[in-house]
Amino acid sequence: MKRGKKYVEAAKAIDRGRLYDVAEAVALVKKTAVAKFDETIEAHVRTGCDGRHADQQIRGAVVLPHGTGKKVRILVFAKDAKADEARAAGADYVGGDELIPKIQKENWFEFDVVVATPDMMGVVGRLGRVLGPKGLMPNPKAGTVTMDVTKAIQEIKAGKIEYRLDKTNIIHVPLGKASFTEEQLADNFQTLIDAINKARPAAVKGQFLKSVVLTSTMGPGVKVNPMRLS
């Protein structure tokens, strides 16, 4: 894969064979984010889990202390008083059955997170085939199936992110923006790692965090020493 000049120059600052401590990794990933836009800083955490086994799945959510730097659009499936509560709490879109054809037929996806009250999951379930592959299906473990829609909306707006294993047992999550300070990114990273460590399935033996890489949208990856993160 041919890389641009900026990427090649940025990559020279990183020792590929080295495992950095968090502070150094954060400083490097900020330094190598040289695109003309405010790049997203991401963490990619490879675990010792085998997601094919139900007792080794990881899924949860955590509120990053400094948010993600991204404006999140929230769709809430609720009715009556709960729909009014969702609007008052700042939901971007609120609705019920009438949204099903709009999403299924018109391919409407002007939202980043879906929240639903438990009584609406029958409706939302009909969208499983389209919301599931996009990672948008509400889930009780992530706090997105709840009667407390106000709390859910406030936490998401404050920087709540969901983490889960992909098919290769890696967790991919945004940590913030390149414009964040090193301290803000390090705080967000530590909060995420603490949450993942806490979610470690009992069935996983041996080393839990196999590899941890920080990267910006367009920049090279920086490896963090996973042995210092347990």
Secondary structure as the mmCIF struct_conf table of DSSP 4:
data_model
#
loop_
_struct_conf.conf_type_id
_struct_conf.id
_struct_conf.beg_label_comp_id
_struct_conf.beg_label_asym_id
_struct_conf.beg_label_seq_id
_struct_conf.end_label_comp_id
_struct_conf.end_label_asym_id
_struct_conf.end_label_seq_id
HELX_RH_AL_P HELX_RH_AL_P1 LYS A 5 ALA A 11
TURN_TY1_P TURN_TY1_P1 LYS A 12 ALA A 13
BEND BEND1 ILE A 14 ILE A 14
TURN_TY1_P TURN_TY1_P2 ARG A 16 GLY A 17
HELX_LH_PP_P HELX_LH_PP_P1 LEU A 19 LEU A 19
STRN STRN1 TYR A 20 TYR A 20
HELX_LH_PP_P HELX_LH_PP_P2 ASP A 21 ASP A 21
HELX_RH_AL_P HELX_RH_AL_P2 VAL A 22 LYS A 31
TURN_TY1_P TURN_TY1_P3 THR A 32 THR A 32
BEND BEND2 ALA A 35 PHE A 37
HELX_LH_PP_P HELX_LH_PP_P3 GLU A 39 GLU A 39
STRN STRN2 THR A 40 THR A 47
BEND BEND3 GLY A 48 GLY A 48
TURN_TY1_P TURN_TY1_P4 GLY A 51 ARG A 52
BEND BEND4 HIS A 53 HIS A 53
HELX_RH_3T_P HELX_RH_3T_P1 ALA A 54 GLN A 56
STRN STRN3 ARG A 59 VAL A 63
TURN_TY1_P TURN_TY1_P5 PRO A 65 HIS A 66
BEND BEND5 GLY A 69 LYS A 70
HELX_LH_PP_P HELX_LH_PP_P4 LYS A 71 ARG A 73
STRN STRN4 ILE A 74 PHE A 77
HELX_RH_AL_P HELX_RH_AL_P3 ASP A 80 ALA A 89
TURN_TY1_P TURN_TY1_P6 GLY A 90 GLY A 90
BEND BEND6 ASP A 92 ASP A 92
STRN STRN5 TYR A 93 GLY A 95
BEND BEND7 GLY A 96 GLY A 96
TURN_TY1_P TURN_TY1_P7 ASP A 97 GLU A 98
HELX_RH_AL_P HELX_RH_AL_P4 LEU A 99 GLN A 104
TURN_TY1_P TURN_TY1_P8 LYS A 105 GLU A 106
BEND BEND8 ASP A 112 ASP A 112
STRN STRN6 VAL A 113 ALA A 116
HELX_RH_3T_P HELX_RH_3T_P2 PRO A 118 MET A 120
HELX_RH_AL_P HELX_RH_AL_P5 MET A 121 GLY A 125
TURN_TY1_P TURN_TY1_P9 ARG A 126 LEU A 127
HELX_RH_AL_P HELX_RH_AL_P6 GLY A 128 LEU A 131
TURN_TY1_P TURN_TY1_P10 GLY A 132 GLY A 135
HELX_RH_3T_P HELX_RH_3T_P3 PRO A 140 ALA A 142
TURN_TY1_P TURN_TY1_P11 GLY A 143 GLY A 143
STRN STRN7 VAL A 145 VAL A 145
BEND BEND9 MET A 147 MET A 147
HELX_RH_AL_P HELX_RH_AL_P7 VAL A 149 ALA A 158
TURN_TY1_P TURN_TY1_P12 GLY A 159 GLY A 159
STRN STRN8 LYS A 160 ARG A 164
TURN_TY1_P TURN_TY1_P13 LYS A 167 THR A 168
BEND BEND10 ASN A 169 ASN A 169
STRN STRN9 ILE A 170 LYS A 177
TURN_TY1_P TURN_TY1_P14 ALA A 178 SER A 179
BEND BEND11 PHE A 180 PHE A 180
HELX_RH_AL_P HELX_RH_AL_P8 GLU A 182 LYS A 198
TURN_TY1_P TURN_TY1_P15 ALA A 199 ALA A 199
TURN_TY1_P TURN_TY1_P16 ALA A 202 ALA A 203
BEND BEND12 GLY A 206 GLY A 206
BEND BEND13 PHE A 208 PHE A 208
STRN STRN10 LEU A 209 SER A 216
BEND BEND14 THR A 217 GLY A 219
HELX_LH_PP_P HELX_LH_PP_P5 PRO A 220 GLY A 221
STRN STRN11 VAL A 222 VAL A 224
HELX_RH_3T_P HELX_RH_3T_P4 PRO A 226 ARG A 228
#
